Amino acid sequence: MTLFDENVSHAPAPRQRWWRGSVVGMWSLAVAFVILLVMSLLPSAYVIQQPGPVFNTLGSTTTADGQEVPLITVPEEKDTTTTGQLDLLTVQVSGNRERTPSWFELAQAWFDRSRAVVPIDRIFPAGQTTEQRNTENAALMSDSQLEASAAALRELGYDVPGEIAVGTVDDAGAAAGALQVGDVITSVDAVAAANVDAVRATVQAAAGAPVTVGYTRDDAPGTVTVTPKQTEVDGQQQWLLGIGLQESFDLPVDVKIQLNDVGGPSAGMMFALGIIDKMSEGDLTGGQHIAGTGTIDADGNVGPIGGIRQKLYGARDAGATVFLAPEANCNEVVGHVPDGIRVFSTSTLEQSMTVLRTIREGGDLDALPTCGSGT
């Protein structure tokens, strides 16, 4: 049997031709890859807001030297059997002026409902240093702790007198050289300084126009005109005098709050609830995992905060099933509530207490105000 026939010629197989569409597709893919590579290296003008750490106000925290201590400490604590949680929430910012997120990171965040892409100027205003921003947020946190303590004690029936004093002055702020630490603020544009929020509201209403601040210094009255500067505070644009205000309360109870590396005023309401829980008999949470956010003044009024969508997802991820949201933030809540969490709206500390009381007593939760149901 013949295996090879030398008289038979074999023509080479025809070369496979690329379809034009395949060539175009390959080039498009290559161009897209190059564009993606270039964009990943180019700086952006945005930063990313995302859920930050969650802290249980009834639990413990770590100090700067690594010591584990209660987040809230009150003398003769009455509540030692709490089985639930009262979580305060934070928002973490990815990026700064020295290192902005890449366009690829921004694209990923854009499609993540728990994160938000925001212009860098909203978080880090031009001309403001990181140190100045941290100083302002630290002052706001200190204010919120003092006002939360006063609000909680007043809710518990204590008499808590106070006056509004300047606690810090930003050297680059609007009031630098005009007001001093220790000045007692009596009015802004002839509106009595009833509380810190009233002062802030009057400044915001001026929308950047100069305001006349009345004060007393060493028991001598005086006035000064200050032009507020706009800056980003806890995710919101605000007009600031560049001073940290605090009510010099004569607290009848020594309340101590320890929380490192967290700034801004948005934890006020949860601080107040945590204080009340520790100073009251029984379990305020009813054994439930409850989270919330909102500023608070000494009179117990709950105010809006920034980054509430990120805080909703932070609460859900931490295991909370109930969320207390400021009524003023309801327009940002509707349509953005993650599965597994129920949101109730509140505008006062008493309303927040009503929600917790209803949960604890197994009452009708459907009768409580929620974002979208009216309050």
C-alpha positions as CSV (number, residue, x, y, z in Angstrom):
1,M,0.0,0.0,0.0
2,T,1.3,3.4,-1.0
3,L,1.4,6.0,1.7
4,F,2.8,8.9,-0.4
5,D,2.3,9.6,-4.0
6,E,5.1,11.8,-5.3
7,N,3.0,12.6,-8.5
8,V,0.2,14.2,-6.4
9,S,0.7,17.9,-5.7
10,H,-0.9,19.5,-2.6
11,A,-2.0,23.1,-2.9
12,P,-1.5,25.2,0.4
13,A,-4.7,25.9,2.3
14,P,-6.0,29.4,1.6
15,R,-5.1,32.1,4.3
16,Q,-8.0,33.0,6.5
17,R,-9.0,36.6,5.9
18,W,-10.1,38.9,8.8
19,W,-13.5,40.3,8.5
20,R,-13.5,44.1,8.4
21,G,-15.8,44.2,11.4
22,S,-13.4,42.1,13.4
23,V,-10.5,44.5,12.6
24,V,-12.6,47.5,13.5
25,G,-13.6,45.9,16.8
26,M,-10.0,45.1,17.7
27,W,-9.0,48.7,17.1
28,S,-11.9,50.0,19.1
29,L,-11.0,47.8,22.0
30,A,-7.4,49.0,21.8
31,V,-8.4,52.7,21.7
32,A,-10.8,52.2,24.6
33,F,-8.1,50.5,26.6
34,V,-5.7,53.4,26.0
35,I,-8.4,56.0,26.9
36,L,-9.2,54.0,30.1
37,L,-5.5,53.9,31.0
38,V,-5.0,57.6,30.4
39,M,-8.1,58.5,32.4
40,S,-7.0,56.3,35.3
41,L,-3.9,58.5,35.5
42,L,-5.5,61.9,35.0
43,P,-6.4,63.9,38.2
44,S,-10.2,64.6,38.7
45,A,-12.1,67.4,40.3
46,Y,-14.2,65.1,42.5
47,V,-14.1,63.1,45.6
48,I,-16.2,60.1,46.8
49,Q,-18.5,60.0,49.8
50,Q,-19.1,56.6,51.2
51,P,-20.3,55.0,54.5
52,G,-17.9,55.5,57.3
53,P,-17.4,53.8,60.7
54,V,-20.4,53.1,62.9
55,F,-20.2,53.6,66.7
56,N,-22.6,52.3,69.3
57,T,-23.2,55.1,71.8
58,L,-24.0,52.4,74.4
59,G,-20.8,50.6,73.8
60,S,-17.1,51.4,74.0
61,T,-14.5,53.1,71.9
62,T,-10.7,53.2,71.6
63,T,-8.8,56.3,72.8
64,A,-5.8,57.8,71.0
65,D,-3.5,55.8,73.3
66,G,-5.3,52.5,72.5
67,Q,-7.3,52.2,75.7
68,E,-10.8,50.8,75.5
69,V,-13.3,53.1,77.3
70,P,-17.1,53.6,77.3
71,L,-18.1,56.0,74.5
72,I,-20.5,57.7,77.0
73,T,-19.8,57.8,80.8
74,V,-22.2,59.2,83.4
75,P,-21.9,58.9,87.2
76,E,-24.1,56.3,88.8
77,E,-25.1,54.8,85.6
78,K,-28.6,53.2,86.0
79,D,-28.9,51.2,82.8
80,T,-26.5,48.2,82.9
81,T,-28.7,45.7,81.1
82,T,-28.9,47.1,77.6
83,T,-29.1,44.4,74.9
84,G,-29.8,46.7,71.9
85,Q,-27.7,49.3,70.2
86,L,-28.0,53.0,69.4
87,D,-25.6,53.6,66.5
88,L,-24.2,56.9,65.4
89,L,-23.1,57.0,61.7
90,T,-20.3,58.7,59.8
91,V,-19.5,59.5,56.2
92,Q,-16.0,58.8,54.9
93,V,-14.5,60.9,52.1
94,S,-12.2,59.1,49.6
95,G,-9.7,61.6,48.1
96,N,-8.5,65.1,48.8
97,R,-6.7,67.9,47.0
98,E,-3.4,66.1,47.2
99,R,-4.8,62.8,45.9
100,T,-8.1,62.8,44.0
101,P,-9.8,59.5,43.0
102,S,-9.1,58.3,39.5
103,W,-11.7,58.5,36.8
104,F,-12.0,54.7,37.0
105,E,-12.7,54.9,40.7
106,L,-15.3,57.6,40.1
107,A,-17.0,55.4,37.5
108,Q,-17.2,52.6,39.9
109,A,-18.7,54.8,42.6
110,W,-21.2,56.3,40.2
111,F,-22.9,52.9,39.9
112,D,-22.8,52.1,43.6
113,R,-25.9,53.4,45.4
114,S,-24.1,53.5,48.7
115,R,-21.5,56.1,47.4
116,A,-21.8,59.5,45.9
117,V,-19.5,61.5,43.6
118,V,-19.3,65.1,44.6
119,P,-17.2,68.1,43.5
120,I,-14.0,68.5,45.5
121,D,-14.8,72.2,46.3
122,R,-17.9,71.1,48.2
123,I,-15.8,69.1,50.7
124,F,-12.4,70.9,50.4
125,P,-13.1,74.6,49.6
126,A,-10.4,76.4,47.7
127,G,-8.1,78.3,50.1
128,Q,-9.0,76.2,53.1
129,T,-6.3,73.9,54.5
130,T,-7.0,70.4,55.8
131,E,-5.9,71.6,59.3
132,Q,-8.5,74.5,59.2
133,R,-11.2,72.1,58.0
134,N,-10.4,69.6,60.8
135,T,-10.4,72.4,63.4
136,E,-13.9,73.6,62.3
137,N,-15.3,70.0,62.4
138,A,-13.7,69.3,65.8
139,A,-15.3,72.5,67.2
140,L,-18.7,71.4,65.8
141,M,-18.3,68.0,67.3
142,S,-17.4,69.5,70.7
143,D,-20.5,71.8,70.4
144,S,-22.7,68.8,69.6
145,Q,-21.6,66.8,72.6
146,L,-22.3,69.7,75.0
147,E,-25.7,70.5,73.5
148,A,-26.6,66.8,73.4
149,S,-25.7,66.6,77.1
150,A,-27.9,69.6,77.9
151,A,-30.8,68.3,75.8
152,A,-30.7,64.9,77.4
153,L,-30.6,66.3,80.9
154,R,-33.4,68.7,80.2
155,E,-35.4,65.8,78.7
156,L,-34.8,63.9,82.0
157,G,-36.2,66.9,84.0
158,Y,-32.9,68.6,85.1
159,D,-32.6,72.4,85.2
160,V,-29.7,73.3,82.8
161,P,-29.0,77.0,82.4
162,G,-26.5,78.2,79.9
163,E,-25.0,81.0,77.8
164,I,-23.4,80.9,74.4
165,A,-19.7,81.5,74.4
166,V,-16.9,81.4,71.8
167,G,-14.9,78.2,72.4
168,T,-12.5,78.4,69.4
169,V,-11.5,81.0,66.8
170,D,-10.1,80.0,63.4
171,D,-7.1,82.2,62.7
172,A,-8.1,82.2,59.0
173,G,-11.9,82.5,59.7
174,A,-14.2,85.4,59.2
175,A,-14.2,86.5,62.9
176,A,-10.4,86.3,63.4
177,G,-9.3,89.4,65.2
178,A,-12.9,90.5,65.9
179,L,-14.1,87.9,68.5
180,Q,-12.1,86.1,71.2
181,V,-12.3,82.9,73.0
182,G,-14.6,83.4,76.0
183,D,-16.8,86.1,74.4
184,V,-20.4,85.6,75.3
185,I,-22.6,86.0,72.2
186,T,-25.8,87.8,72.9
187,S,-27.3,88.5,69.5
188,V,-26.8,88.3,65.7
189,D,-28.4,91.1,63.6
190,A,-30.5,92.1,66.6
191,V,-31.8,88.5,66.9
192,A,-31.3,87.2,70.4
193,A,-28.9,84.3,70.7
194,A,-31.3,81.9,72.3
195,N,-29.1,78.9,71.4
196,V,-26.3,77.9,69.1
197,D,-28.7,76.8,66.3
198,A,-30.5,80.2,66.5
199,V,-27.1,81.9,65.9
200,R,-26.3,79.6,63.0
201,A,-29.7,80.0,61.5
202,T,-29.4,83.8,61.5
203,V,-25.9,83.6,59.9
204,Q,-27.2,81.2,57.2
205,A,-30.2,83.6,56.5
206,A,-27.8,86.4,55.8
207,A,-26.4,84.3,52.9
208,G,-22.9,85.8,53.0
209,A,-23.9,89.3,53.8
210,P,-22.1,91.0,56.8
211,V,-23.8,90.4,60.2
212,T,-23.6,92.4,63.4
213,V,-22.7,90.2,66.4
214,G,-23.5,91.4,69.8
215,Y,-21.3,90.1,72.7
216,T,-20.0,90.7,76.2
217,R,-16.3,90.5,77.1
218,D,-15.3,90.8,80.7
219,D,-18.8,91.9,81.5
220,A,-18.6,94.8,79.0
221,P,-21.0,94.8,76.0
222,G,-19.9,95.3,72.4
223,T,-20.7,94.7,68.8
224,V,-18.7,93.8,65.7
225,T,-19.5,93.3,62.0
226,V,-18.4,90.1,60.5
227,T,-18.7,88.8,56.9
228,P,-19.3,85.0,56.9
229,K,-17.3,82.6,54.7
230,Q,-18.9,79.7,52.9
231,T,-17.5,76.2,53.5
232,E,-18.5,72.6,53.5
233,V,-19.6,71.1,56.8
234,D,-20.7,67.4,57.0
235,G,-21.7,67.3,53.4
236,Q,-23.5,70.7,53.3
237,Q,-22.6,74.2,52.2
238,Q,-22.8,76.6,55.2
239,W,-21.9,80.2,56.0
240,L,-19.5,80.3,58.9
241,L,-18.1,83.0,61.2
242,G,-15.0,80.9,61.8
243,I,-15.7,80.4,65.5
244,G,-16.7,77.4,67.5
245,L,-19.7,78.2,69.6
246,Q,-20.7,76.4,72.7
247,E,-23.2,77.0,75.4
248,S,-21.4,77.3,78.7
249,F,-23.8,75.0,80.5
250,D,-23.9,74.6,84.2
251,L,-24.5,70.8,83.9
252,P,-25.8,69.2,87.1
253,V,-24.4,65.9,85.9
254,D,-20.8,65.3,84.7
255,V,-21.4,63.7,81.3
256,K,-18.2,62.5,79.4
257,I,-18.2,61.6,75.7
258,Q,-15.1,60.1,74.1
259,L,-14.9,59.7,70.3
260,N,-11.7,60.2,68.4
261,D,-11.2,61.2,64.7
262,V,-14.8,62.1,64.1
263,G,-15.9,65.7,63.4
264,G,-19.1,67.6,62.6
265,P,-22.4,68.0,64.5
266,S,-24.4,65.2,63.0
267,A,-24.1,62.8,66.0
268,G,-25.8,65.1,68.4
269,M,-29.2,63.3,68.6
270,M,-27.7,59.9,69.0
271,F,-25.4,61.2,71.8
272,A,-28.5,62.5,73.6
273,L,-30.4,59.2,73.3
274,G,-27.3,57.3,74.5
275,I,-27.1,59.6,77.6
276,I,-30.8,59.2,78.4
277,D,-30.5,55.4,78.0
278,K,-27.6,55.2,80.5
279,M,-29.3,57.5,83.0
280,S,-32.7,55.7,82.8
281,E,-34.0,52.5,84.3
282,G,-34.5,49.7,81.8
283,D,-33.5,49.3,78.1
284,L,-34.4,52.3,75.9
285,T,-33.8,50.2,72.7
286,G,-36.1,47.4,73.6
287,G,-33.3,45.1,72.6
288,Q,-33.4,46.4,69.0
289,H,-30.5,47.5,66.8
290,I,-31.3,51.2,66.1
291,A,-29.3,53.7,64.2
292,G,-29.8,57.4,63.5
293,T,-28.4,60.8,62.7
294,G,-29.2,64.4,63.2
295,T,-27.9,67.6,64.9
296,I,-29.4,68.7,68.2
297,D,-29.6,71.8,70.2
298,A,-30.0,72.2,73.9
299,D,-33.8,72.5,73.5
300,G,-34.0,69.1,71.8
301,N,-34.6,70.3,68.3
302,V,-33.2,67.8,65.7
303,G,-31.7,69.3,62.5
304,P,-30.6,68.1,59.1
305,I,-27.2,66.6,58.2
306,G,-25.2,65.7,55.1
307,G,-24.5,62.4,53.5
308,I,-27.7,60.7,54.8
309,R,-27.9,58.2,51.9
310,Q,-24.4,56.9,52.8
311,K,-25.5,56.7,56.4
312,L,-28.5,54.7,55.5
313,Y,-26.3,52.1,53.9
314,G,-23.8,52.2,56.7
315,A,-26.6,51.5,59.2
316,R,-27.9,48.6,57.0
317,D,-24.4,47.1,56.7
318,A,-23.9,47.4,60.5
319,G,-27.1,45.3,61.1
320,A,-29.5,48.0,62.2
321,T,-33.2,47.5,61.4
322,V,-34.5,50.9,62.5
323,F,-33.2,54.3,61.4
324,L,-34.1,57.7,62.8
325,A,-33.8,60.4,60.2
326,P,-34.2,64.2,60.6
327,E,-37.5,65.3,59.1
328,A,-35.6,68.0,57.1
329,N,-33.7,65.2,55.3
330,C,-36.7,63.3,54.2
331,N,-36.5,64.5,50.6
332,E,-33.1,62.7,50.4
333,V,-34.4,59.6,52.0
334,V,-37.5,58.8,49.9
335,G,-36.6,56.2,47.2
336,H,-33.1,55.5,48.7
337,V,-33.9,53.3,51.7
338,P,-32.0,50.0,51.4
339,D,-33.8,46.7,52.0
340,G,-34.0,45.5,55.6
341,I,-34.2,48.8,57.4
342,R,-37.2,50.9,58.4
343,V,-36.9,54.7,58.6
344,F,-38.8,57.0,60.9
345,S,-38.6,60.8,60.7
346,T,-38.0,63.1,63.7
347,S,-37.7,66.8,64.4
348,T,-37.3,66.7,68.1
349,L,-35.7,64.6,70.8
350,E,-39.1,63.9,72.2
351,Q,-40.3,62.5,68.9
352,S,-37.2,60.2,68.8
353,M,-38.0,59.1,72.3
354,T,-41.6,58.3,71.1
355,V,-40.3,56.0,68.4
356,L,-38.0,54.1,70.9
357,R,-40.9,53.9,73.4
358,T,-43.2,52.5,70.8
359,I,-40.6,49.9,69.7
360,R,-39.9,48.9,73.3
361,E,-43.6,48.6,74.2
362,G,-44.6,46.8,71.0
363,G,-46.8,49.6,69.9
364,D,-48.2,50.5,66.5
365,L,-45.2,51.5,64.4
366,D,-47.4,52.2,61.4
367,A,-48.8,55.2,63.4
368,L,-45.4,56.8,63.6
369,P,-44.2,59.5,61.2
370,T,-42.0,58.3,58.3
371,C,-40.4,60.1,55.4
372,G,-43.1,60.4,52.8
373,S,-46.1,59.7,55.2
374,G,-46.2,63.2,56.6
375,T,-45.2,64.3,60.1
